[in-house]
Amino acid sequence: MQHADFTIRGAFWCSGRQWRCTDIGTRTIIAVRIDSVAVASNVPELRRTLSRGEAEADSWFNGPPYAVAEVVFDEADLPGCSFEPNPDDAAPMARSS
C-alpha cells in the first residue's frame, strides 16, 4: 500500500494481522490491532485473548485514547500492508509506541 491509501478508521492487513488506522502522519501510519486483543495480568488465571467481537463489545477499540497499544508503521512497513489478508504473511513487524 501507499501512504495515500490509508484512511482514519480504515482497516488493513500487515504481517498476518488486521489493523485499524488511528492517525496518519507525514511519513507514518498509526494503528491498533483489531483481529484480537491479548489481555495481560499479573495473575496468570486472568490472562486471556479476546476475539475481535469480544473486544469490540467491551469497547477496546474506542478512542482516542485507546485501551490497546497503538503501533507506528513507518514508510518501510507500508509496502507490506494490504487491504486483503495474505495467507503467506505471518512474519512479525511493527513497533509499539
JOHUFEN-V607469 format. One record per residue. N is the residue number from 1. D_LAST is the distance of its C-alpha to the last C-alpha in Angstrom with 1 decimal. Layout:
N_D_LAST / N_D_LAST
//
This chain:
1_21.4 / 2_21.4 / 3_19.1 / 4_21.9 / 5_22.0 / 6_18.9 / 7_19.5 / 8_17.6 / 9_18.1 / 10_19.4 / 11_18.9 / 12_18.6 / 13_18.6 / 14_16.8 / 15_17.5 / 16_19.7 / 17_17.2 / 18_17.4 / 19_14.7 / 20_15.0 / 21_14.0 / 22_12.7 / 23_12.6 / 24_14.2 / 25_13.8 / 26_16.5 / 27_15.3 / 28_12.1 / 29_11.7 / 30_9.0 / 31_10.1 / 32_10.5 / 33_12.7 / 34_16.2 / 35_18.6 / 36_18.1 / 37_16.2 / 38_16.4 / 39_17.4 / 40_17.1 / 41_19.8 / 42_21.7 / 43_24.7 / 44_25.1 / 45_27.2 / 46_24.5 / 47_21.9 / 48_22.0 / 49_20.6 / 50_21.2 / 51_22.4 / 52_21.2 / 53_24.3 / 54_23.9 / 55_20.3 / 56_21.5 / 57_24.5 / 58_22.5 / 59_20.3 / 60_17.0 / 61_16.0 / 62_17.5 / 63_15.5 / 64_14.0 / 65_12.9 / 66_12.1 / 67_13.1 / 68_10.8 / 69_7.0 / 70_6.0 / 71_5.5 / 72_6.4 / 73_10.0 / 74_11.9 / 75_15.6 / 76_16.4 / 77_14.8 / 78_16.8 / 79_20.2 / 80_19.2 / 81_18.5 / 82_21.5 / 83_22.9 / 84_24.7 / 85_23.7 / 86_24.9 / 87_26.5 / 88_26.3 / 89_22.5 / 90_21.0 / 91_19.2 / 92_15.6 / 93_13.0 / 94_9.5 / 95_6.5 / 96_3.8 / 97_0.0
//
